[in-house]
Amino acid sequence: MKKSWKDLKVAIYYDWLNQWGGAEKVLLDILELFPKAQLFTLFCDPKNTPWLPSGLKIHSSFIKNPSPIFSPFYDIAAESFNLTAYDLVIATTTNVGHSLLTSPESLFVCYYHNFNRHLYRNQNKFLSPLLSIYQKIDHIYSRRPDYSFCNSETVQKRLSDTFDILAKVIYPGIDIQYFTPITSKPKNYFLIVNRLVPYKNIDYVIETFQTLPYTLKIVGVGRDLGGPAPLSGGHVRFTVGDRPGDGHVRLHDPRSVPRLDCGLCRLCRVVSHLGPERAGRDDGGAFGDARPQLRGHAPEVGDVGRGVGSGRHP
């Protein structure tokens, strides 16, 4: 007898639980669909995850530090989870979620936010022979999920080029209930809402704005906070430097921490972005707030060069 949707035993995998950002919002969306699911992760830091639902059963691996230096062991850690008892296994991943071992009777669904950057974007020529071996193994892992999905056409192409698989695009949802009409003119500042990590290229934006007569406000956290922060000053301001935020800006998640609606996105002149991004949730949120974007990537978010999405409030 087939089980009903509500009776399925569900396991959800996420690479690591130690921060807050767009991928974590997607995880919460999945957990909302499956409130009885158990969560599996390589690493969990309770101090940085107050946004997780209370009472959630979390299984973490033997990895006690999410540093990239331990990346050769990520797939081993993922394979160590015993998922044979679950009817449905959902991996939402930027790293090794597709390497999970499941029962033949289980349905394994993988939602990619990206592939493993450390494996495919590493320019160290001395590591090239070793990385080539890991890439071949990773290609085998990509055949394990029964169904593959991804967050954008950009990632879809990367997966096709790398794994020769065609993942179906499901764009991350946007929380539209907090969009409100603009009743005043935009203020004269540019805004960045982003995770402060090297590949986002925030330092280039900061250096540029230090030579311009415009104010740049930056909202975000990340391991690169100690890098760009010293560059701030003058026209560059870190508005929220100790906690994560999103495009409005609201701190953490409403289920655990009260929202802080600063109206930064609604009142800015332009949302700036330089990183090699996919279709980010903050980008869509900016359009929901009717704010134009200054960027050179993520063509799915807007028609680059023609300003589609910025016509309501020039």
Secondary structure, DSSP 4 states (H G I P E B T S, - for coil): -PPPGGG--EEEEEEEES--SHHHHHHHHHHHH-TT-EEEEEEE-GGG-TTSPTT--EEE-S-----GGGGGGHHHHHHTS-BTT-SEEEEEESSSGGG--B-TTSEEEEEES---HHHHS---TTTHHHHHHHHHHHHHHTTS-SEEEESSHHHHHHHHHHH---PEE-PPP--GGG-----SPPPSEEEEE----GGG-HHHHHHHHTTSSSEEEEE--STTTTTTGGG-BTTEEEEE-SS---TT---S-TTTS------HHHH-SEEEE-S---S-HHHHHHHHTT--EEESS-TTTS-TTTTTT-SS--
